[in-house]
Amino acid sequence: MPEPNFFESVYEVARLIPKGRVTSYGAIAAHLGTKGSSRMVGWAMQAAGGAHPPVPAHRVVNREGVLTAKFHFGGNLMQTLLENEGVKVENDQVQDFKNVFWDPMTELAL
C-alpha cells in the first residue's frame, strides 16, 4: 500500500483529536516530522471539507489558541463547534488553552 500523501497524514492525526480538546498546526507538523510545515498543515485543514471520513478541522488552532481559520467555516461556526464540545472561546481565542491542548507528540506513538 502506498504512503499517504501529506494532507492525508494531517487528516489522520486531526481525526484523533478528542472532542473537547484542540491542537495546533505546528503540533501536527512536528508529529509528522515536518516541524517547519505548519502552514502546509493549515492548507490541509482548508481543504479538509471534502475529506472522508470527515476531519474535525475546527479542533486545529494556532499556537496561541487563536481561531485563525474561523473565516473558512463562515460566521462563528468554528467557535460554536468548539463550544458544543465544552471548549470555552472568547474573542476568537481558546480559553484555558494549556489544559485543553492535545499534543500528538505525547499522545501518539510514531
N, CA, C and O atoms as a Tinker XYZ file with bonds, in Angstrom:
   440  protein
     1  N      0.850000   -1.181000    0.000000    73     2
     2  CA     0.000000    0.000000    0.000000    64     1     3
     3  C      0.895000    1.243000    0.000000    63     2     4     5
     4  O      1.847000    1.305000    0.777000    81     3
     5  N      0.609000    2.244000   -0.861000    73     3     6
     6  CA     1.473000    3.419000   -0.938000    64     5     7
     7  C      1.351000    4.299000    0.307000    63     6     8     9
     8  O      0.343000    4.275000    1.013000    81     7
     9  N      2.416000    5.081000    0.553000    73     7    10
    10  CA     2.399000    6.026000    1.669000    64     9    11
    11  C      1.304000    7.068000    1.418000    63    10    12    13
    12  O      1.133000    7.517000    0.284000    81    11
    13  N      0.566000    7.455000    2.454000    73    11    14
    14  CA    -0.445000    8.502000    2.249000    64    13    15
    15  C      0.245000    9.835000    1.970000    63    14    16    17
    16  O      1.365000   10.072000    2.424000    81    15
    17  N     -0.435000   10.702000    1.219000    73    15    18
    18  CA     0.174000   12.000000    0.959000    64    17    19
    19  C      0.123000   12.859000    2.221000    63    18    20    21
    20  O     -0.495000   12.472000    3.213000    81    19
    21  N      0.768000   14.016000    2.186000    73    19    22
    22  CA     0.890000   14.857000    3.368000    64    21    23
    23  C     -0.476000   15.241000    3.931000    63    22    24    25
    24  O     -0.696000   15.144000    5.138000    81    23
    25  N     -1.397000   15.677000    3.067000    73    23    26
    26  CA    -2.719000   16.076000    3.553000    64    25    27
    27  C     -3.397000   14.912000    4.267000    63    26    28    29
    28  O     -3.983000   15.100000    5.333000    81    27
    29  N     -3.323000   13.719000    3.696000    73    27    30
    30  CA    -3.953000   12.561000    4.339000    64    29    31
    31  C     -3.300000   12.254000    5.683000    63    30    32    33
    32  O     -3.984000   11.861000    6.628000    81    31
    33  N     -1.992000   12.429000    5.773000    73    31    34
    34  CA    -1.305000   12.218000    7.056000    64    33    35
    35  C     -1.796000   13.227000    8.086000    63    34    36    37
    36  O     -2.015000   12.876000    9.245000    81    35
    37  N     -1.968000   14.473000    7.671000    73    35    38
    38  CA    -2.505000   15.509000    8.558000    64    37    39
    39  C     -3.906000   15.117000    9.018000    63    38    40    41
    40  O     -4.231000   15.234000   10.200000    81    39
    41  N     -4.728000   14.654000    8.090000    73    39    42
    42  CA    -6.111000   14.281000    8.426000    64    41    43
    43  C     -6.145000   13.117000    9.409000    63    42    44    45
    44  O     -6.981000   13.086000   10.312000    81    43
    45  N     -5.243000   12.167000    9.236000    73    43    46
    46  CA    -5.193000   11.026000   10.154000    64    45    47
    47  C     -4.938000   11.489000   11.586000    63    46    48    49
    48  O     -5.555000   10.985000   12.524000    81    47
    49  N     -4.030000   12.447000   11.755000    73    47    50
    50  CA    -3.742000   12.978000   13.094000    64    49    51
    51  C     -4.935000   13.777000   13.602000    63    50    52    53
    52  O     -5.361000   13.602000   14.744000    81    51
    53  N     -5.474000   14.652000   12.760000    73    51    54
    54  CA    -6.596000   15.501000   13.189000    64    53    55
    55  C     -7.802000   14.676000   13.620000    63    54    56    57
    56  O     -8.518000   15.060000   14.545000    81    55
    57  N     -8.029000   13.553000   12.960000    73    55    58
    58  CA    -9.172000   12.705000   13.326000    64    57    59
    59  C     -9.015000   12.092000   14.720000    63    58    60    61
    60  O     -9.988000   11.607000   15.296000    81    59
    61  N     -7.815000   12.113000   15.252000    73    59    62
    62  CA    -7.552000   11.533000   16.572000    64    61    63
    63  C     -7.703000   12.543000   17.715000    63    62    64    65
    64  O     -7.668000   12.161000   18.885000    81    63
    65  N     -7.868000   13.818000   17.384000    73    63    66
    66  CA    -8.029000   14.836000   18.428000    64    65    67
    67  C     -9.345000   14.571000   19.151000    63    66    68    69
    68  O    -10.403000   14.563000   18.523000    81    67
    69  N     -9.293000   14.354000   20.456000    73    67    70
    70  CA   -10.532000   14.056000   21.186000    64    69    71
    71  C    -11.482000   15.251000   21.223000    63    70    72    73
    72  O    -11.048000   16.402000   21.177000    81    71
    73  N    -12.766000   14.969000   21.305000    73    71    74
    74  CA   -13.757000   16.037000   21.496000    64    73    75
    75  C    -13.401000   16.795000   22.759000    63    74    76    77
    76  O    -12.976000   16.212000   23.757000    81    75
    77  N    -13.582000   18.098000   22.698000    73    75    78
    78  CA   -13.287000   18.934000   23.849000    64    77    79
    79  C    -11.827000   19.304000   23.988000    63    78    80    81
    80  O    -11.434000   19.901000   24.990000    81    79
    81  N    -11.015000   18.961000   22.999000    73    79    82
    82  CA    -9.579000   19.269000   23.008000    64    81    83
    83  C     -9.230000   19.965000   21.691000    63    82    84    85
    84  O     -9.975000   19.868000   20.715000    81    83
    85  N     -8.108000   20.657000   21.670000    73    83    86
    86  CA    -7.607000   21.302000   20.451000    64    85    87
    87  C     -6.119000   21.023000   20.323000    63    86    88    89
    88  O     -5.451000   20.683000   21.299000    81    87
    89  N     -5.614000   21.169000   19.114000    73    87    90
    90  CA    -4.177000   21.115000   18.876000    64    89    91
    91  C     -3.825000   22.238000   17.926000    63    90    92    93
    92  O     -4.700000   22.976000   17.475000    81    91
    93  N     -2.549000   22.367000   17.624000    73    91    94
    94  CA    -2.110000   23.450000   16.746000    64    93    95
    95  C     -1.565000   22.883000   15.436000    63    94    96    97
    96  O     -1.229000   21.703000   15.325000    81    95
    97  N     -1.494000   23.771000   14.460000    73    95    98
    98  CA    -0.914000   23.390000   13.169000    64    97    99
    99  C      0.510000   22.898000   13.365000    63    98   100   101
   100  O      0.912000   21.883000   12.798000    81    99
   101  N      1.266000   23.626000   14.173000    73    99   102
   102  CA     2.657000   23.272000   14.418000    64   101   103
   103  C      2.825000   21.949000   15.133000    63   102   104   105
   104  O      3.773000   21.212000   14.861000    81   103
   105  N      1.905000   21.633000   16.057000    73   103   106
   106  CA     1.989000   20.358000   16.777000    64   105   107
   107  C      1.767000   19.185000   15.824000    63   106   108   109
   108  O      2.422000   18.150000   15.942000    81   107
   109  N      0.848000   19.352000   14.888000    73   107   110
   110  CA     0.613000   18.294000   13.902000    64   109   111
   111  C      1.853000   18.162000   13.008000    63   110   112   113
   112  O      2.312000   17.052000   12.740000    81   111
   113  N      2.389000   19.290000   12.554000    73   111   114
   114  CA     3.583000   19.260000   11.695000    64   113   115
   115  C      4.748000   18.580000   12.413000    63   114   116   117
   116  O      5.441000   17.749000   11.827000    81   115
   117  N      4.963000   18.930000   13.672000    73   115   118
   118  CA     6.066000   18.329000   14.438000    64   117   119
   119  C      5.867000   16.828000   14.579000    63   118   120   121
   120  O      6.819000   16.060000   14.443000    81   119
   121  N      4.637000   16.404000   14.849000    73   119   122
   122  CA     4.357000   14.971000   14.985000    64   121   123
   123  C      4.672000   14.218000   13.692000    63   122   124   125
   124  O      5.131000   13.076000   13.720000    81   123
   125  N      4.420000   14.874000   12.564000    73   123   126
   126  CA     4.665000   14.236000   11.267000    64   125   127
   127  C      6.126000   14.314000   10.847000    63   126   128   129
   128  O      6.497000   13.819000    9.783000    81   127
   129  N      6.964000   14.942000   11.688000    73   127   130
   130  CA     8.376000   15.041000   11.368000    64   129   131
   131  C      8.710000   16.151000   10.400000    63   130   132   133
   132  O      9.785000   16.163000    9.801000    81   131
   133  N      7.786000   17.088000   10.247000    73   131   134
   134  CA     7.982000   18.223000    9.340000    64   133   135
   135  C      7.724000   19.516000   10.104000    63   134   136   137
   136  O      6.836000   20.294000    9.754000    81   135
   137  N      8.508000   19.731000   11.142000    73   135   138
   138  CA     8.280000   20.814000   12.090000    64   137   139
   139  C      8.048000   22.181000   11.449000    63   138   140   141
   140  O      7.243000   22.958000   11.963000    81   139
   141  N      8.710000   22.493000   10.369000    73   139   142
   142  CA     8.562000   23.801000    9.734000    64   141   143
   143  C      7.384000   23.928000    8.788000    63   142   144   145
   144  O      7.276000   24.923000    8.071000    81   143
   145  N      6.513000   22.959000    8.770000    73   143   146
   146  CA     5.447000   22.965000    7.761000    64   145   147
   147  C      4.057000   23.249000    8.336000    63   146   148   149
   148  O      3.062000   22.738000    7.823000    81   147
   149  N      3.982000   24.051000    9.387000    73   147   150
   150  CA     2.667000   24.336000    9.966000    64   149   151
   151  C      1.752000   25.036000    8.965000    63   150   152   153
   152  O      0.537000   24.843000    9.011000    81   151
   153  N      2.297000   25.830000    8.078000    73   151   154
   154  CA     1.474000   26.495000    7.055000    64   153   155
   155  C      0.843000   25.450000    6.121000    63   154   156   157
   156  O     -0.311000   25.590000    5.718000    81   155
   157  N      1.604000   24.412000    5.786000    73   155   158
   158  CA     1.045000   23.340000    4.947000    64   157   159
   159  C     -0.058000   22.594000    5.677000    63   158   160   161
   160  O     -1.029000   22.161000    5.056000    81   159
   161  N      0.080000   22.439000    6.993000    73   159   162
   162  CA    -0.994000   21.826000    7.784000    64   161   163
   163  C     -2.237000   22.703000    7.682000    63   162   164   165
   164  O     -3.352000   22.194000    7.561000    81   163
   165  N     -2.047000   24.016000    7.732000    73   163   166
   166  CA    -3.168000   24.939000    7.559000    64   165   167
   167  C     -3.839000   24.774000    6.210000    63   166   168   169
   168  O     -5.067000   24.790000    6.119000    81   167
   169  N     -3.045000   24.615000    5.161000    73   167   170
   170  CA    -3.611000   24.389000    3.832000    64   169   171
   171  C     -4.409000   23.087000    3.799000    63   170   172   173
   172  O     -5.477000   23.011000    3.192000    81   171
   173  N     -3.873000   22.076000    4.458000    73   171   174
   174  CA    -4.593000   20.808000    4.527000    64   173   175
   175  C     -5.939000   20.988000    5.228000    63   174   176   177
   176  O     -6.949000   20.434000    4.795000    81   175
   177  N     -5.945000   21.760000    6.307000    73   175   178
   178  CA    -7.195000   21.987000    7.038000    64   177   179
   179  C     -8.194000   22.743000    6.167000    63   178   180   181
   180  O     -9.395000   22.479000    6.227000    81   179
   181  N     -7.702000   23.685000    5.354000    73   179   182
   182  CA    -8.596000   24.416000    4.446000    64   181   183
   183  C     -9.257000   23.485000    3.446000    63   182   184   185
   184  O    -10.399000   23.708000    3.044000    81   183
   185  N     -8.542000   22.444000    3.046000    73   183   186
   186  CA    -9.046000   21.502000    2.038000    64   185   187
   187  C     -9.790000   20.318000    2.659000    63   186   188   189
   188  O    -10.233000   19.423000    1.939000    81   187
   189  N     -9.931000   20.305000    3.973000    73   187   190
   190  CA   -10.483000   19.138000    4.667000    64   189   191
   191  C    -11.978000   18.954000    4.500000    63   190   192   193
   192  O    -12.505000   17.890000    4.826000    81   191
   193  N    -12.668000   19.955000    4.007000    73   191   194
   194  CA   -14.123000   19.872000    3.895000    64   193   195
   195  C    -14.627000   18.688000    3.091000    63   194   196   197
   196  O    -15.702000   18.158000    3.374000    81   195
   197  N    -13.868000   18.269000    2.096000    73   195   198
   198  CA   -14.294000   17.154000    1.260000    64   197   199
   199  C    -13.688000   15.820000    1.645000    63   198   200   201
   200  O    -13.888000   14.823000    0.950000    81   199
   201  N    -12.949000   15.788000    2.746000    73   199   202
   202  CA   -12.274000   14.554000    3.154000    64   201   203
   203  C    -13.257000   13.552000    3.745000    63   202   204   205
   204  O    -14.216000   13.917000    4.425000    81   203
   205  N    -12.991000   12.274000    3.465000    73   203   206
   206  CA   -13.803000   11.189000    4.029000    64   205   207
   207  C    -12.873000   10.150000    4.617000    63   206   208   209
   208  O    -11.942000    9.720000    3.936000    81   207
   209  N    -13.085000    9.728000    5.859000    73   207   210
   210  CA   -14.102000   10.244000    6.776000    64   209   211
   211  C    -13.841000   11.706000    7.128000    63   210   212   213
   212  O    -12.744000   12.217000    6.903000    81   211
   213  N    -14.849000   12.375000    7.680000    73   211   214
   214  CA   -14.719000   13.804000    7.996000    64   213   215
   215  C    -13.547000   14.093000    8.934000    63   214   216   217
   216  O    -13.136000   13.249000    9.731000    81   215
   217  N    -13.027000   15.306000    8.813000    73   215   218
   218  CA   -11.907000   15.773000    9.630000    64   217   219
   219  C    -12.422000   16.872000   10.561000    63   218   220   221
   220  O    -13.040000   17.826000   10.090000    81   219
   221  N    -12.183000   16.763000   11.864000    73   219   222
   222  CA   -12.631000   17.808000   12.793000    64   221   223
   223  C    -11.680000   19.008000   12.756000    63   222   224   225
   224  O    -10.990000   19.292000   13.735000    81   223
   225  N    -11.651000   19.701000   11.630000    73   223   226
   226  CA   -10.722000   20.812000   11.420000    64   225   227
   227  C    -10.939000   21.940000   12.433000    63   226   228   229
   228  O    -10.028000   22.730000   12.680000    81   227
   229  N    -12.119000   22.020000   13.013000    73   227   230
   230  CA   -12.389000   23.070000   13.998000    64   229   231
   231  C    -11.546000   22.910000   15.257000    63   230   232   233
   232  O    -11.434000   23.849000   16.046000    81   231
   233  N    -10.957000   21.744000   15.457000    73   231   234
   234  CA   -10.122000   21.487000   16.638000    64   233   235
   235  C     -8.660000   21.871000   16.427000    63   234   236   237
   236  O     -7.832000   21.648000   17.310000    81   235
   237  N     -8.333000   22.440000   15.277000    73   235   238
   238  CA    -6.954000   22.836000   14.993000    64   237   239
   239  C     -6.889000   24.364000   14.971000    63   238   240   241
   240  O     -7.567000   25.018000   14.179000    81   239
   241  N     -6.059000   24.914000   15.854000    73   239   242
   242  CA    -5.937000   26.361000   16.028000    64   241   243
   243  C     -4.461000   26.747000   15.934000    63   242   244   245
   244  O     -3.602000   25.886000   15.746000    81   243
   245  N     -4.171000   28.035000   16.065000    73   243   246
   246  CA    -2.759000   28.398000   16.004000    64   245   247
   247  C     -2.084000   28.139000   17.351000    63   246   248   249
   248  O     -2.739000   27.719000   18.305000    81   247
   249  N     -0.798000   28.385000   17.429000    73   247   250
   250  CA    -0.018000   28.010000   18.617000    64   249   251
   251  C     -0.408000   28.767000   19.870000    63   250   252   253
   252  O      0.004000   28.395000   20.970000    81   251
   253  N     -1.196000   29.826000   19.724000    73   251   254
   254  CA    -1.662000   30.594000   20.884000    64   253   255
   255  C     -3.133000   30.326000   21.193000    63   254   256   257
   256  O     -3.709000   30.935000   22.095000    81   255
   257  N     -3.727000   29.417000   20.444000    73   255   258
   258  CA    -5.132000   29.091000   20.667000    64   257   259
   259  C     -6.114000   29.989000   19.946000    63   258   260   261
   260  O     -7.305000   29.981000   20.256000    81   259
   261  N     -5.630000   30.767000   18.987000    73   259   262
   262  CA    -6.489000   31.674000   18.240000    64   261   263
   263  C     -7.144000   30.931000   17.072000    63   262   264   265
   264  O     -6.504000   30.124000   16.398000    81   263
   265  N     -8.417000   31.215000   16.850000    73   263   266
   266  CA    -9.175000   30.585000   15.767000    64   265   267
   267  C     -8.839000   31.281000   14.445000    63   266   268   269
   268  O     -9.683000   31.976000   13.881000    81   267
   269  N     -7.633000   31.101000   13.958000    73   267   270
   270  CA    -7.177000   31.793000   12.750000    64   269   271
   271  C     -7.898000   31.320000   11.493000    63   270   272   273
   272  O     -7.924000   32.045000   10.498000    81   271
   273  N     -8.476000   30.142000   11.509000    73   271   274
   274  CA    -9.171000   29.612000   10.328000    64   273   275
   275  C    -10.667000   29.876000   10.386000    63   274   276   277
   276  O    -11.417000   29.348000    9.566000    81   275
   277  N    -11.100000   30.660000   11.312000    73   275   278
   278  CA   -12.522000   30.908000   11.546000    64   277   279
   279  C    -13.275000   31.303000   10.272000    63   278   280   281
   280  O    -14.391000   30.837000   10.040000    81   279
   281  N    -12.669000   32.158000    9.451000    73   279   282
   282  CA   -13.370000   32.634000    8.260000    64   281   283
   283  C    -13.640000   31.522000    7.258000    63   282   284   285
   284  O    -14.545000   31.651000    6.433000    81   283
   285  N    -12.876000   30.425000    7.307000    73   283   286
   286  CA   -13.123000   29.303000    6.399000    64   285   287
   287  C    -14.393000   28.545000    6.780000    63   286   288   289
   288  O    -14.984000   27.856000    5.948000    81   287
   289  N    -14.806000   28.671000    8.024000    73   287   290
   290  CA   -16.017000   27.993000    8.487000    64   289   291
   291  C    -17.253000   28.843000    8.251000    63   290   292   293
   292  O    -18.365000   28.316000    8.206000    81   291
   293  N    -17.081000   30.133000    8.101000    73   291   294
   294  CA   -18.196000   31.045000    7.924000    64   293   295
   295  C    -18.800000   31.432000    9.265000    63   294   296   297
   296  O    -19.100000   30.574000   10.095000    81   295
   297  N    -18.974000   32.716000    9.467000    73   295   298
   298  CA   -19.573000   33.204000   10.709000    64   297   299
   299  C    -18.812000   32.720000   11.933000    63   298   300   301
   300  O    -17.583000   32.758000   11.976000    81   299
   301  N    -19.563000   32.266000   12.922000    73   299   302
   302  CA   -18.963000   31.780000   14.166000    64   301   303
   303  C    -19.037000   30.264000   14.289000    63   302   304   305
   304  O    -19.017000   29.735000   15.400000    81   303
   305  N    -19.121000   29.560000   13.166000    73   303   306
   306  CA   -19.298000   28.103000   13.203000    64   305   307
   307  C    -18.153000   27.399000   13.924000    63   306   308   309
   308  O    -18.396000   26.475000   14.700000    81   307
   309  N    -16.919000   27.815000   13.686000    73   307   310
   310  CA   -15.781000   27.166000   14.348000    64   309   311
   311  C    -15.918000   27.295000   15.864000    63   310   312   313
   312  O    -15.743000   26.319000   16.594000    81   311
   313  N    -16.230000   28.490000   16.327000    73   311   314
   314  CA   -16.416000   28.719000   17.765000    64   313   315
   315  C    -17.580000   27.902000   18.292000    63   314   316   317
   316  O    -17.478000   27.289000   19.355000    81   315
   317  N    -18.677000   27.886000   17.567000    73   315   318
   318  CA   -19.853000   27.127000   18.001000    64   317   319
   319  C    -19.541000   25.646000   18.129000    63   318   320   321
   320  O    -19.929000   25.011000   19.109000    81   319
   321  N    -18.836000   25.087000   17.136000    73   319   322
   322  CA   -18.477000   23.668000   17.186000    64   321   323
   323  C    -17.604000   23.364000   18.401000    63   322   324   325
   324  O    -17.805000   22.355000   19.076000    81   323
   325  N    -16.638000   24.234000   18.677000    73   323   326
   326  CA   -15.777000   24.037000   19.845000    64   325   327
   327  C    -16.569000   24.163000   21.141000    63   326   328   329
   328  O    -16.412000   23.346000   22.049000    81   327
   329  N    -17.409000   25.172000   21.229000    73   327   330
   330  CA   -18.195000   25.369000   22.450000    64   329   331
   331  C    -19.161000   24.215000   22.679000    63   330   332   333
   332  O    -19.427000   23.847000   23.823000    81   331
   333  N    -19.688000   23.638000   21.599000    73   331   334
   334  CA   -20.573000   22.471000   21.737000    64   333   335
   335  C    -19.844000   21.271000   22.316000    63   334   336   337
   336  O    -20.472000   20.346000   22.832000    81   335
   337  N    -18.506000   21.286000   22.231000    73   335   338
   338  CA   -17.685000   20.218000   22.801000    64   337   339
   339  C    -17.131000   20.595000   24.172000    63   338   340   341
   340  O    -16.362000   19.837000   24.762000    81   339
   341  N    -17.523000   21.766000   24.679000    73   339   342
   342  CA   -17.096000   22.188000   26.005000    64   341   343
   343  C    -15.854000   23.060000   26.040000    63   342   344   345
   344  O    -15.350000   23.371000   27.120000    81   343
   345  N    -15.346000   23.464000   24.868000    73   343   346
   346  CA   -14.177000   24.339000   24.810000    64   345   347
   347  C    -14.660000   25.782000   24.892000    63   346   348   349
   348  O    -15.488000   26.208000   24.087000    81   347
   349  N    -14.149000   26.530000   25.855000    73   347   350
   350  CA   -14.525000   27.928000   26.009000    64   349   351
   351  C    -13.700000   28.789000   25.058000    63   350   352   353
   352  O    -12.481000   28.650000   24.967000    81   351
   353  N    -14.397000   29.684000   24.349000    73   351   354
   354  CA   -13.752000   30.581000   23.397000    64   353   355
   355  C    -14.235000   31.998000   23.672000    63   354   356   357
   356  O    -15.437000   32.246000   23.769000    81   355
   357  N    -13.294000   32.920000   23.796000    73   355   358
   358  CA   -13.625000   34.340000   23.948000    64   357   359
   359  C    -12.747000   35.138000   23.013000    63   358   360   361
   360  O    -11.539000   34.919000   22.934000    81   359
   361  N    -13.374000   36.078000   22.296000    73   359   362
   362  CA   -12.631000   36.931000   21.351000    64   361   363
   363  C    -11.770000   36.098000   20.404000    63   362   364   365
   364  O    -10.604000   36.416000   20.168000    81   363
   365  N    -12.352000   35.041000   19.872000    73   363   366
   366  CA   -11.691000   34.153000   18.901000    64   365   367
   367  C    -10.458000   33.455000   19.461000    63   366   368   369
   368  O     -9.565000   33.080000   18.701000    81   367
   369  N    -10.395000   33.276000   20.771000    73   367   370
   370  CA    -9.255000   32.585000   21.377000    64   369   371
   371  C     -9.743000   31.546000   22.374000    63   370   372   373
   372  O    -10.612000   31.813000   23.204000    81   371
   373  N     -9.158000   30.343000   22.271000    73   371   374
   374  CA    -9.476000   29.256000   23.194000    64   373   375
   375  C     -9.020000   29.655000   24.594000    63   374   376   377
   376  O     -7.876000   30.063000   24.793000    81   375
   377  N     -9.918000   29.534000   25.550000    73   375   378
   378  CA    -9.599000   29.828000   26.939000    64   377   379
   379  C     -9.044000   28.567000   27.598000    63   378   380   381
   380  O     -9.383000   27.452000   27.202000    81   379
   381  N     -8.208000   28.747000   28.585000    73   379   382
   382  CA    -7.589000   27.614000   29.285000    64   381   383
   383  C     -6.864000   26.701000   28.291000    63   382   384   385
   384  O     -6.918000   25.475000   28.381000    81   383
   385  N     -6.184000   27.351000   27.340000    73   383   386
   386  CA    -5.550000   26.657000   26.220000    64   385   387
   387  C     -4.611000   25.538000   26.676000    63   386   388   389
   388  O     -4.621000   24.454000   26.091000    81   387
   389  N     -3.809000   25.780000   27.699000    73   387   390
   390  CA    -2.859000   24.755000   28.150000    64   389   391
   391  C     -3.556000   23.481000   28.598000    63   390   392   393
   392  O     -3.030000   22.386000   28.401000    81   391
   393  N     -4.728000   23.609000   29.196000    73   391   394
   394  CA    -5.433000   22.425000   29.692000    64   393   395
   395  C     -6.237000   21.690000   28.627000    63   394   396   397
   396  O     -6.487000   20.493000   28.766000    81   395
   397  N     -6.644000   22.380000   27.570000    73   395   398
   398  CA    -7.402000   21.698000   26.510000    64   397   399
   399  C     -6.519000   21.323000   25.325000    63   398   400   401
   400  O     -6.975000   20.677000   24.381000    81   399
   401  N     -5.242000   21.735000   25.382000    73   399   402
   402  CA    -4.325000   21.421000   24.293000    64   401   403
   403  C     -4.002000   19.927000   24.272000    63   402   404   405
   404  O     -3.673000   19.334000   25.299000    81   403
   405  N     -4.101000   19.341000   23.100000    73   403   406
   406  CA    -3.787000   17.923000   22.883000    64   405   407
   407  C     -2.538000   17.874000   22.011000    63   406   408   409
   408  O     -2.553000   18.339000   20.871000    81   407
   409  N     -1.466000   17.313000   22.543000    73   407   410
   410  CA    -0.192000   17.260000   21.824000    64   409   411
   411  C      0.013000   15.872000   21.232000    63   410   412   413
   412  O      0.235000   14.912000   21.971000    81   411
   413  N     -0.060000   15.754000   19.902000    73   411   414
   414  CA     0.119000   14.430000   19.300000    64   413   415
   415  C      1.493000   13.820000   19.562000    63   414   416   417
   416  O      1.648000   12.600000   19.512000    81   415
   417  N      2.486000   14.658000   19.839000    73   415   418
   418  CA     3.828000   14.122000   20.119000    64   417   419
   419  C      3.832000   13.299000   21.403000    63   418   420   421
   420  O      4.560000   12.311000   21.503000    81   419
   421  N      3.036000   13.694000   22.372000    73   419   422
   422  CA     2.998000   12.962000   23.645000    64   421   423
   423  C      1.840000   11.978000   23.711000    63   422   424   425
   424  O      1.888000   11.006000   24.465000    81   423
   425  N      0.799000   12.228000   22.924000    73   423   426
   426  CA    -0.388000   11.371000   22.976000    64   425   427
   427  C     -0.345000   10.191000   22.012000    63   426   428   429
   428  O     -1.035000    9.191000   22.213000    81   427
   429  N      0.465000   10.311000   20.969000    73   427   430
   430  CA     0.520000    9.266000   19.938000    64   429   431
   431  C      1.947000    8.757000   19.783000    63   430   432   433
   432  O      2.902000    9.526000   19.892000    81   431
   433  N      2.084000    7.507000   19.538000    73   431   434
   434  CA     3.398000    6.935000   19.216000    64   433   435
   435  C      3.602000    7.029000   17.722000    63   434   436   437
   436  O      2.685000    6.762000   16.945000    81   435
   437  N      4.797000    7.405000   17.321000    73   435   438
   438  CA     5.093000    7.488000   15.888000    64   437   439
   439  C      5.142000    6.123000   15.249000    63   438   440
   440  O      5.379000    6.012000   14.046000    81   439
